Amino acid sequence: MILAIDHQIHLEPISPDDAQIIFANFNEEIIRYIPLIKPPKQVEETMAFIEASIEGRNKGTDLVWTIRFEQEFAGCCGIHTIQSKQPHFGLWIKQDLQGRGIGKRVVNFMLYWGISHLDIEFIKYPVDRRNTKSLRLIEGLDLVLANEYVDGDVKRLEIKEYRLYKK
């Protein structure tokens, strides 16, 4: 299902056709605050992620989209572990499009979309406390800081877990 956020931004379900563009843009800087040690070294690793994402969509556990800004690939976002009734949302915006308000509009839309359209109790937005760009994305939203923890052994992220509860 394609989701139109506004006249500039829409989301398309991730597909194998996206492998090369995702691979080309998912780099060390993008994963700085994502719990991955290294970005994929080969496009086949990106294709494996896409195939797993499609399988998750088919099983109803995960929804992953590519973000399109004025028809151009702008990044990815997803709602994960839906079956838990307490899924989490994540996104990344490719470097040359950061700072244009794309991430803020996607987060604002998707958190409320998830609460309205999925059978869940709340949706989590985990963000490393040092990731000031991602923290700015949620300013002004009705999120509650619900938990703080350290995630990862090799790459340690200092997570602030924000939640949007179903009303």
Order of alpha helices (4+ residues) and beta strands (2+ residues): beta-beta-alpha-alpha-beta-beta-beta-alpha-beta-alpha-beta-beta
